[in-house]
């Protein structure tokens, strides 16, 4: 739930300094595969301890997963689907209404990593892209933390 009076925490070190995730992910999965990957991730989120931070219900989660997938397609060098539909990403600003602490970040990462554990089999996610993709997620998610 949004709390307009809470202090906003800014992680030490500022925005992530690493690069984008490997474009080979999009090349291997295709746009449809990225959308399927993110839908599986949102199913995990919907069953997690951070489910309260996401829309309730299967249809609402699916819609949210599509928005996130559009961001990832764009981030992976694909068409600017997110920007065309929703404007500039500015992900930290978009996440400020939600109280995200270190524990929530860890749970978010755990959900994503569980999906990535089977992504090679399910979507031909390149094995050599696993570590750099996970490193990107780790840095990116650190910047979303806005509460102590």
Secondary structure, DSSP 8 states (H G I E B T S, - for coil): ---TTS-----TT-S--S----THHHHHHHHHHHHHHHHHHHHHHHTSTTGGGS-SSHHHHHHHHHHHHHHHHHHTTS--HHHHHHS---HHHHHTTS---HHHHHHHHHHHHHHHHTHHHHH---HHHHHHHHHHHHHHHHHH----
